[in-house]
Every structure is written in structure tokens, then in C-alpha cells.
Amino acid sequence: MQPEWYLTCTNPVTIDGEDLEDVSTFTYLGSIIDEHGGSDADMKMRIGKATAAYLQLKNIWNSKQLSTNNKVKIFNTNVKTVLLYRAETWGTMKAIIQKIQVFINSCLRKILQIRWPDTISNNILWERTNQISAEEEIRKKRLKCIGHRLRKAPNCVTRQALTFNPQSQRKGGRPKNTLRREMEIDMRKMNKNWMELEKEGRGQSGLENAGRRPMLH
């Protein structure tokens, strides 16, 4: 099923006399873009790349000379950044967030050497490693992205794409969970609207702080 905003291009796009190939998916700046606007393929690729990054640092995790605090810092900078690269563009469905969170929790438990039958709750795990939930971290990245784009000129394509809301008749069934809808959900949680965010976007600090909470120490 095509998304409600899906448009079929009947005229080929030509650059320097050559027609651009019409494809269903392609990779741009390390992210997978597909015709459905979904995040599943990109999320799976990010988990694969993050897993490879984690395994390359096996000696770090097993080191007895490094403190747990330093290991977690290395995890955040070398693994988590790979995992959440461009996560602000994802339509963060619960299934995607859960898979991301499971991966993070699994890595952190291994770093802390917590193995069965020893168990701790996720909240205690995050407190020990100074983490916030994946959902909150993605929301913080998205709010920062919104603020950056709203500071652009009104005729800027990236700003127009952010607020573009096509008015067309939607197919029946449950509405697709698009990036715009995810952004609007974030706004409602902040008691904000597009007009207020546009004003705050001129002074980035307000937007960024809205997505933060004090980190646990």
C-alpha cells in the first residue's frame, strides 16, 4: 500500500541530458531512503553497523584497566552515535524504538558484565550508565533538528519539507505514522505548536532545552 502522500512521477527527471533512474530505495549520506518513507530498513542497517562497531571494541569492553565510566563514554561516542545516526528522521514506531532500546540495553549489560542469573531493571541500568531512554534521546535529536530547520529562510527547501502538509483524500484504514505526525506528537507533549516553535527556532536554546532532562550521576 502506498502512503497517502505518494505521487507517481510520469515525466522522467533529466540532468545534463541523462534521465535519472527511478528506484524504490537508495542510500544517501549513510541512510537508506525508500519510496514508502519508512524507517525499518534504515534502522536494521544502523543496528548492523552499530553491532560491528561494538564488536571491534571487544578488547575495550574486556579491559580491566579501564573504568566502567570510561567504557560507557566510549560506547556512547563510538557505538551509540552510529546506532542513532539520523534517527531524528525516523518515524519512531514503537517496534523500532523497542529494537533500538533492546540493542542498547544488551550492550550496556555486557559492558557492566551483568549476566544471567544476575539481573537488574532497565531503570537501574540506565542510572548506573548515565543514560536516558532511546525514545527520549530520539525526541531530543528531533527537536534539535526542528529548531535548526525553522531557523532557515521561508523559501528554503528543508524548511518547506518540514512543514509541508499535502491536502488530499486519504485512503481508508489507519493513518500512516509519518515523521510529521511524530513531530506533532512531540509538540503536544511539550504543549507547543508550529507557530510557537517557529518563534523559538530563532533562539535555538529554548528548543534544545525543551527536549532535555537532567542526566543522572
Rosetta constraint file for C-alpha pairs under 8 A:
AtomPair CA 2 CA 6 HARMONIC 6.07 0.50
AtomPair CA 2 CA 36 HARMONIC 6.57 0.50
AtomPair CA 3 CA 36 HARMONIC 6.21 0.50
AtomPair CA 3 CA 176 HARMONIC 6.87 0.50
AtomPair CA 4 CA 168 HARMONIC 7.86 0.50
AtomPair CA 4 CA 169 HARMONIC 7.83 0.50
AtomPair CA 4 CA 170 HARMONIC 5.48 0.50
AtomPair CA 4 CA 171 HARMONIC 6.60 0.50
AtomPair CA 4 CA 176 HARMONIC 7.77 0.50
AtomPair CA 5 CA 166 HARMONIC 6.78 0.50
AtomPair CA 5 CA 168 HARMONIC 7.88 0.50
AtomPair CA 6 CA 35 HARMONIC 7.94 0.50
AtomPair CA 6 CA 36 HARMONIC 7.66 0.50
AtomPair CA 12 CA 19 HARMONIC 6.15 0.50
AtomPair CA 12 CA 20 HARMONIC 6.89 0.50
AtomPair CA 13 CA 19 HARMONIC 5.66 0.50
AtomPair CA 13 CA 20 HARMONIC 5.61 0.50
AtomPair CA 14 CA 18 HARMONIC 5.23 0.50
AtomPair CA 14 CA 19 HARMONIC 4.32 0.50
AtomPair CA 14 CA 20 HARMONIC 5.93 0.50
AtomPair CA 15 CA 19 HARMONIC 6.48 0.50
AtomPair CA 15 CA 20 HARMONIC 7.21 0.50
AtomPair CA 24 CA 34 HARMONIC 5.63 0.50
AtomPair CA 24 CA 35 HARMONIC 5.29 0.50
AtomPair CA 25 CA 32 HARMONIC 6.92 0.50
AtomPair CA 25 CA 33 HARMONIC 5.55 0.50
AtomPair CA 25 CA 34 HARMONIC 4.09 0.50
AtomPair CA 25 CA 35 HARMONIC 6.29 0.50
AtomPair CA 26 CA 32 HARMONIC 5.77 0.50
AtomPair CA 26 CA 33 HARMONIC 5.42 0.50
AtomPair CA 26 CA 34 HARMONIC 6.49 0.50
AtomPair CA 27 CA 31 HARMONIC 5.37 0.50
AtomPair CA 27 CA 32 HARMONIC 4.42 0.50
AtomPair CA 27 CA 33 HARMONIC 5.95 0.50
AtomPair CA 28 CA 32 HARMONIC 6.40 0.50
AtomPair CA 28 CA 33 HARMONIC 6.95 0.50
AtomPair CA 31 CA 42 HARMONIC 6.05 0.50
AtomPair CA 31 CA 86 HARMONIC 7.43 0.50
AtomPair CA 32 CA 41 HARMONIC 6.69 0.50
AtomPair CA 32 CA 42 HARMONIC 4.97 0.50
AtomPair CA 33 CA 37 HARMONIC 6.93 0.50
AtomPair CA 33 CA 42 HARMONIC 7.52 0.50
AtomPair CA 34 CA 38 HARMONIC 6.87 0.50
AtomPair CA 37 CA 178 HARMONIC 7.73 0.50
AtomPair CA 38 CA 90 HARMONIC 7.43 0.50
AtomPair CA 38 CA 91 HARMONIC 6.88 0.50
AtomPair CA 39 CA 43 HARMONIC 5.88 0.50
AtomPair CA 39 CA 90 HARMONIC 5.43 0.50
AtomPair CA 39 CA 91 HARMONIC 6.30 0.50
AtomPair CA 39 CA 92 HARMONIC 7.79 0.50
AtomPair CA 39 CA 96 HARMONIC 7.89 0.50
AtomPair CA 40 CA 44 HARMONIC 6.17 0.50
AtomPair CA 40 CA 96 HARMONIC 7.08 0.50
AtomPair CA 41 CA 45 HARMONIC 6.28 0.50
AtomPair CA 42 CA 46 HARMONIC 6.15 0.50
AtomPair CA 43 CA 47 HARMONIC 6.23 0.50
AtomPair CA 43 CA 96 HARMONIC 7.20 0.50
AtomPair CA 43 CA 100 HARMONIC 7.99 0.50
AtomPair CA 44 CA 48 HARMONIC 6.22 0.50
AtomPair CA 45 CA 49 HARMONIC 6.20 0.50
AtomPair CA 46 CA 50 HARMONIC 5.98 0.50
AtomPair CA 46 CA 82 HARMONIC 6.68 0.50
AtomPair CA 46 CA 83 HARMONIC 5.01 0.50
AtomPair CA 46 CA 84 HARMONIC 7.26 0.50
AtomPair CA 46 CA 85 HARMONIC 7.53 0.50
AtomPair CA 47 CA 51 HARMONIC 5.95 0.50
AtomPair CA 47 CA 83 HARMONIC 5.81 0.50
AtomPair CA 47 CA 100 HARMONIC 7.41 0.50
AtomPair CA 47 CA 103 HARMONIC 7.60 0.50
AtomPair CA 48 CA 52 HARMONIC 6.34 0.50
AtomPair CA 49 CA 53 HARMONIC 6.24 0.50
AtomPair CA 49 CA 82 HARMONIC 6.86 0.50
AtomPair CA 49 CA 83 HARMONIC 7.16 0.50
AtomPair CA 50 CA 54 HARMONIC 6.06 0.50
AtomPair CA 50 CA 79 HARMONIC 5.32 0.50
AtomPair CA 50 CA 80 HARMONIC 7.05 0.50
AtomPair CA 50 CA 82 HARMONIC 5.53 0.50
AtomPair CA 50 CA 83 HARMONIC 5.14 0.50
AtomPair CA 51 CA 55 HARMONIC 6.18 0.50
AtomPair CA 51 CA 79 HARMONIC 7.76 0.50
AtomPair CA 52 CA 56 HARMONIC 6.22 0.50
AtomPair CA 53 CA 57 HARMONIC 6.72 0.50
AtomPair CA 53 CA 78 HARMONIC 6.94 0.50
AtomPair CA 53 CA 79 HARMONIC 5.76 0.50
AtomPair CA 53 CA 82 HARMONIC 7.90 0.50
AtomPair CA 54 CA 58 HARMONIC 6.78 0.50
AtomPair CA 54 CA 75 HARMONIC 7.62 0.50
AtomPair CA 54 CA 78 HARMONIC 7.84 0.50
AtomPair CA 54 CA 79 HARMONIC 5.91 0.50
AtomPair CA 54 CA 107 HARMONIC 7.97 0.50
AtomPair CA 57 CA 61 HARMONIC 6.65 0.50
AtomPair CA 58 CA 62 HARMONIC 6.29 0.50
AtomPair CA 59 CA 63 HARMONIC 5.94 0.50
AtomPair CA 60 CA 66 HARMONIC 7.57 0.50
AtomPair CA 60 CA 71 HARMONIC 7.01 0.50
AtomPair CA 61 CA 71 HARMONIC 6.51 0.50
AtomPair CA 61 CA 110 HARMONIC 7.95 0.50
AtomPair CA 61 CA 111 HARMONIC 5.63 0.50
AtomPair CA 62 CA 111 HARMONIC 7.86 0.50
AtomPair CA 66 CA 70 HARMONIC 6.38 0.50
AtomPair CA 66 CA 71 HARMONIC 6.70 0.50
AtomPair CA 67 CA 71 HARMONIC 6.35 0.50
AtomPair CA 68 CA 72 HARMONIC 6.17 0.50
AtomPair CA 68 CA 111 HARMONIC 7.37 0.50
AtomPair CA 68 CA 112 HARMONIC 6.89 0.50
AtomPair CA 69 CA 73 HARMONIC 6.35 0.50
AtomPair CA 69 CA 129 HARMONIC 7.23 0.50
AtomPair CA 70 CA 74 HARMONIC 6.23 0.50
AtomPair CA 71 CA 75 HARMONIC 6.16 0.50
AtomPair CA 71 CA 111 HARMONIC 7.23 0.50
AtomPair CA 72 CA 76 HARMONIC 6.14 0.50
AtomPair CA 72 CA 108 HARMONIC 7.62 0.50
AtomPair CA 72 CA 111 HARMONIC 7.59 0.50
AtomPair CA 72 CA 129 HARMONIC 6.51 0.50
AtomPair CA 73 CA 77 HARMONIC 6.29 0.50
AtomPair CA 74 CA 78 HARMONIC 5.76 0.50
AtomPair CA 74 CA 79 HARMONIC 7.64 0.50
AtomPair CA 75 CA 79 HARMONIC 5.09 0.50
AtomPair CA 75 CA 80 HARMONIC 6.20 0.50
AtomPair CA 76 CA 80 HARMONIC 4.78 0.50
AtomPair CA 76 CA 81 HARMONIC 6.41 0.50
AtomPair CA 77 CA 81 HARMONIC 5.72 0.50
AtomPair CA 78 CA 82 HARMONIC 6.75 0.50
AtomPair CA 79 CA 83 HARMONIC 6.27 0.50
AtomPair CA 80 CA 84 HARMONIC 6.10 0.50
AtomPair CA 80 CA 104 HARMONIC 7.73 0.50
AtomPair CA 81 CA 85 HARMONIC 5.81 0.50
AtomPair CA 83 CA 100 HARMONIC 7.92 0.50
AtomPair CA 84 CA 138 HARMONIC 7.62 0.50
AtomPair CA 86 CA 90 HARMONIC 7.55 0.50
AtomPair CA 87 CA 138 HARMONIC 6.15 0.50
AtomPair CA 87 CA 141 HARMONIC 7.44 0.50
AtomPair CA 87 CA 142 HARMONIC 7.82 0.50
AtomPair CA 88 CA 138 HARMONIC 5.86 0.50
AtomPair CA 88 CA 139 HARMONIC 7.14 0.50
AtomPair CA 88 CA 141 HARMONIC 5.39 0.50
AtomPair CA 88 CA 142 HARMONIC 4.36 0.50
AtomPair CA 88 CA 145 HARMONIC 6.98 0.50
AtomPair CA 89 CA 142 HARMONIC 7.24 0.50
AtomPair CA 89 CA 179 HARMONIC 6.75 0.50
AtomPair CA 90 CA 179 HARMONIC 6.43 0.50
AtomPair CA 91 CA 177 HARMONIC 6.46 0.50
AtomPair CA 91 CA 178 HARMONIC 5.57 0.50
AtomPair CA 91 CA 179 HARMONIC 4.65 0.50
AtomPair CA 91 CA 182 HARMONIC 6.29 0.50
AtomPair CA 92 CA 96 HARMONIC 6.16 0.50
AtomPair CA 92 CA 97 HARMONIC 6.25 0.50
AtomPair CA 92 CA 135 HARMONIC 7.91 0.50
AtomPair CA 92 CA 179 HARMONIC 7.78 0.50
AtomPair CA 92 CA 182 HARMONIC 7.03 0.50
AtomPair CA 93 CA 97 HARMONIC 6.40 0.50
AtomPair CA 93 CA 177 HARMONIC 7.29 0.50
AtomPair CA 94 CA 98 HARMONIC 6.00 0.50
AtomPair CA 95 CA 99 HARMONIC 6.33 0.50
AtomPair CA 96 CA 100 HARMONIC 6.28 0.50
AtomPair CA 97 CA 101 HARMONIC 6.01 0.50
AtomPair CA 97 CA 134 HARMONIC 6.60 0.50
AtomPair CA 97 CA 135 HARMONIC 6.17 0.50
AtomPair CA 98 CA 102 HARMONIC 6.01 0.50
AtomPair CA 99 CA 103 HARMONIC 6.29 0.50
AtomPair CA 100 CA 104 HARMONIC 6.36 0.50
AtomPair CA 100 CA 134 HARMONIC 6.90 0.50
AtomPair CA 101 CA 105 HARMONIC 6.02 0.50
AtomPair CA 101 CA 133 HARMONIC 7.29 0.50
AtomPair CA 101 CA 134 HARMONIC 5.68 0.50
AtomPair CA 102 CA 106 HARMONIC 6.02 0.50
AtomPair CA 103 CA 107 HARMONIC 6.31 0.50
AtomPair CA 104 CA 108 HARMONIC 6.21 0.50
AtomPair CA 105 CA 109 HARMONIC 6.10 0.50
AtomPair CA 105 CA 122 HARMONIC 7.33 0.50
AtomPair CA 105 CA 125 HARMONIC 7.74 0.50
AtomPair CA 106 CA 110 HARMONIC 6.35 0.50
AtomPair CA 107 CA 111 HARMONIC 6.23 0.50
AtomPair CA 108 CA 112 HARMONIC 6.13 0.50
AtomPair CA 108 CA 125 HARMONIC 7.60 0.50
AtomPair CA 108 CA 129 HARMONIC 7.63 0.50
AtomPair CA 109 CA 113 HARMONIC 5.86 0.50
AtomPair CA 109 CA 114 HARMONIC 5.10 0.50
AtomPair CA 109 CA 115 HARMONIC 7.32 0.50
AtomPair CA 109 CA 125 HARMONIC 7.52 0.50
AtomPair CA 110 CA 114 HARMONIC 6.03 0.50
AtomPair CA 110 CA 115 HARMONIC 7.35 0.50
AtomPair CA 114 CA 118 HARMONIC 6.07 0.50
AtomPair CA 114 CA 119 HARMONIC 6.71 0.50
AtomPair CA 115 CA 119 HARMONIC 6.97 0.50
AtomPair CA 120 CA 124 HARMONIC 6.43 0.50
AtomPair CA 120 CA 125 HARMONIC 6.59 0.50
AtomPair CA 121 CA 125 HARMONIC 6.23 0.50
AtomPair CA 122 CA 126 HARMONIC 6.12 0.50
AtomPair CA 123 CA 127 HARMONIC 6.15 0.50
AtomPair CA 124 CA 128 HARMONIC 6.13 0.50
AtomPair CA 125 CA 129 HARMONIC 6.30 0.50
AtomPair CA 126 CA 130 HARMONIC 5.65 0.50
AtomPair CA 126 CA 131 HARMONIC 4.66 0.50
AtomPair CA 126 CA 132 HARMONIC 6.43 0.50
AtomPair CA 126 CA 133 HARMONIC 7.76 0.50
AtomPair CA 127 CA 131 HARMONIC 6.39 0.50
AtomPair CA 127 CA 216 HARMONIC 5.92 0.50
AtomPair CA 127 CA 217 HARMONIC 7.25 0.50
AtomPair CA 128 CA 217 HARMONIC 7.80 0.50
AtomPair CA 130 CA 215 HARMONIC 6.37 0.50
AtomPair CA 130 CA 216 HARMONIC 5.24 0.50
AtomPair CA 130 CA 217 HARMONIC 6.07 0.50
AtomPair CA 131 CA 215 HARMONIC 7.24 0.50
AtomPair CA 131 CA 216 HARMONIC 7.36 0.50
AtomPair CA 132 CA 136 HARMONIC 6.54 0.50
AtomPair CA 132 CA 137 HARMONIC 6.51 0.50
AtomPair CA 132 CA 215 HARMONIC 7.52 0.50
AtomPair CA 133 CA 137 HARMONIC 6.22 0.50
AtomPair CA 134 CA 138 HARMONIC 6.06 0.50
AtomPair CA 135 CA 139 HARMONIC 6.17 0.50
AtomPair CA 136 CA 140 HARMONIC 6.13 0.50
AtomPair CA 136 CA 211 HARMONIC 7.74 0.50
AtomPair CA 137 CA 141 HARMONIC 6.33 0.50
AtomPair CA 138 CA 142 HARMONIC 6.13 0.50
AtomPair CA 139 CA 143 HARMONIC 6.17 0.50
AtomPair CA 139 CA 186 HARMONIC 7.08 0.50
AtomPair CA 139 CA 211 HARMONIC 6.76 0.50
AtomPair CA 140 CA 144 HARMONIC 6.28 0.50
AtomPair CA 140 CA 208 HARMONIC 7.11 0.50
AtomPair CA 140 CA 211 HARMONIC 4.59 0.50
AtomPair CA 140 CA 212 HARMONIC 6.54 0.50
AtomPair CA 141 CA 145 HARMONIC 6.21 0.50
AtomPair CA 142 CA 146 HARMONIC 6.17 0.50
AtomPair CA 142 CA 183 HARMONIC 7.55 0.50
AtomPair CA 143 CA 147 HARMONIC 6.25 0.50
AtomPair CA 143 CA 207 HARMONIC 6.41 0.50
AtomPair CA 143 CA 208 HARMONIC 6.43 0.50
AtomPair CA 143 CA 210 HARMONIC 7.97 0.50
AtomPair CA 143 CA 211 HARMONIC 6.49 0.50
AtomPair CA 144 CA 148 HARMONIC 6.27 0.50
AtomPair CA 144 CA 204 HARMONIC 7.90 0.50
AtomPair CA 144 CA 207 HARMONIC 6.60 0.50
AtomPair CA 144 CA 208 HARMONIC 5.41 0.50
AtomPair CA 145 CA 149 HARMONIC 6.25 0.50
AtomPair CA 146 CA 150 HARMONIC 6.04 0.50
AtomPair CA 146 CA 162 HARMONIC 7.79 0.50
AtomPair CA 146 CA 201 HARMONIC 7.66 0.50
AtomPair CA 147 CA 151 HARMONIC 6.41 0.50
AtomPair CA 147 CA 197 HARMONIC 7.32 0.50
AtomPair CA 147 CA 198 HARMONIC 7.61 0.50
AtomPair CA 147 CA 200 HARMONIC 7.51 0.50
AtomPair CA 147 CA 201 HARMONIC 4.53 0.50
AtomPair CA 147 CA 202 HARMONIC 7.72 0.50
AtomPair CA 147 CA 204 HARMONIC 5.97 0.50
AtomPair CA 147 CA 207 HARMONIC 6.13 0.50
AtomPair CA 147 CA 208 HARMONIC 7.62 0.50
AtomPair CA 148 CA 152 HARMONIC 7.23 0.50
AtomPair CA 148 CA 201 HARMONIC 6.90 0.50
AtomPair CA 148 CA 204 HARMONIC 7.38 0.50
AtomPair CA 149 CA 158 HARMONIC 6.48 0.50
AtomPair CA 149 CA 159 HARMONIC 5.24 0.50
AtomPair CA 149 CA 162 HARMONIC 7.53 0.50
AtomPair CA 149 CA 201 HARMONIC 8.00 0.50
AtomPair CA 150 CA 159 HARMONIC 6.00 0.50
AtomPair CA 150 CA 197 HARMONIC 7.76 0.50
AtomPair CA 150 CA 198 HARMONIC 5.64 0.50
AtomPair CA 150 CA 201 HARMONIC 5.44 0.50
AtomPair CA 150 CA 202 HARMONIC 7.44 0.50
AtomPair CA 151 CA 198 HARMONIC 7.57 0.50
AtomPair CA 151 CA 201 HARMONIC 5.48 0.50
AtomPair CA 151 CA 202 HARMONIC 5.47 0.50
AtomPair CA 152 CA 156 HARMONIC 6.20 0.50
AtomPair CA 152 CA 158 HARMONIC 7.92 0.50
AtomPair CA 152 CA 159 HARMONIC 6.25 0.50
AtomPair CA 153 CA 159 HARMONIC 7.46 0.50
AtomPair CA 154 CA 159 HARMONIC 6.70 0.50
AtomPair CA 154 CA 160 HARMONIC 7.08 0.50
AtomPair CA 155 CA 159 HARMONIC 7.50 0.50
AtomPair CA 155 CA 160 HARMONIC 6.93 0.50
AtomPair CA 156 CA 160 HARMONIC 6.27 0.50
AtomPair CA 157 CA 161 HARMONIC 6.00 0.50
AtomPair CA 158 CA 162 HARMONIC 6.32 0.50
AtomPair CA 159 CA 163 HARMONIC 6.70 0.50
AtomPair CA 160 CA 164 HARMONIC 5.72 0.50
AtomPair CA 162 CA 180 HARMONIC 7.31 0.50
AtomPair CA 163 CA 180 HARMONIC 7.64 0.50
AtomPair CA 177 CA 181 HARMONIC 6.30 0.50
AtomPair CA 177 CA 182 HARMONIC 7.05 0.50
AtomPair CA 178 CA 182 HARMONIC 6.37 0.50
AtomPair CA 179 CA 183 HARMONIC 6.23 0.50
AtomPair CA 180 CA 184 HARMONIC 6.26 0.50
AtomPair CA 181 CA 185 HARMONIC 6.18 0.50
AtomPair CA 182 CA 186 HARMONIC 6.34 0.50
AtomPair CA 183 CA 187 HARMONIC 6.26 0.50
AtomPair CA 184 CA 188 HARMONIC 6.24 0.50
AtomPair CA 184 CA 193 HARMONIC 7.67 0.50
AtomPair CA 185 CA 189 HARMONIC 6.38 0.50
AtomPair CA 186 CA 190 HARMONIC 6.45 0.50
AtomPair CA 187 CA 191 HARMONIC 5.95 0.50
AtomPair CA 187 CA 192 HARMONIC 4.87 0.50
AtomPair CA 187 CA 193 HARMONIC 6.00 0.50
AtomPair CA 187 CA 194 HARMONIC 8.00 0.50
AtomPair CA 188 CA 192 HARMONIC 5.85 0.50
AtomPair CA 188 CA 193 HARMONIC 7.33 0.50
AtomPair CA 190 CA 210 HARMONIC 7.33 0.50
AtomPair CA 192 CA 196 HARMONIC 6.14 0.50
AtomPair CA 192 CA 197 HARMONIC 6.77 0.50
AtomPair CA 193 CA 197 HARMONIC 6.22 0.50
AtomPair CA 194 CA 198 HARMONIC 6.05 0.50
AtomPair CA 195 CA 199 HARMONIC 6.50 0.50
AtomPair CA 196 CA 200 HARMONIC 6.27 0.50
AtomPair CA 197 CA 201 HARMONIC 5.75 0.50
AtomPair CA 197 CA 207 HARMONIC 7.36 0.50
AtomPair CA 198 CA 202 HARMONIC 7.02 0.50
AtomPair CA 199 CA 203 HARMONIC 7.73 0.50
AtomPair CA 200 CA 204 HARMONIC 6.55 0.50
AtomPair CA 200 CA 206 HARMONIC 6.13 0.50
AtomPair CA 200 CA 207 HARMONIC 6.32 0.50
AtomPair CA 201 CA 206 HARMONIC 7.78 0.50
AtomPair CA 201 CA 207 HARMONIC 6.63 0.50
AtomPair CA 203 CA 207 HARMONIC 7.80 0.50
AtomPair CA 204 CA 208 HARMONIC 6.34 0.50
AtomPair CA 205 CA 209 HARMONIC 6.01 0.50
AtomPair CA 206 CA 210 HARMONIC 6.20 0.50
AtomPair CA 207 CA 211 HARMONIC 7.02 0.50
AtomPair CA 208 CA 212 HARMONIC 6.88 0.50
AtomPair CA 209 CA 213 HARMONIC 7.89 0.50
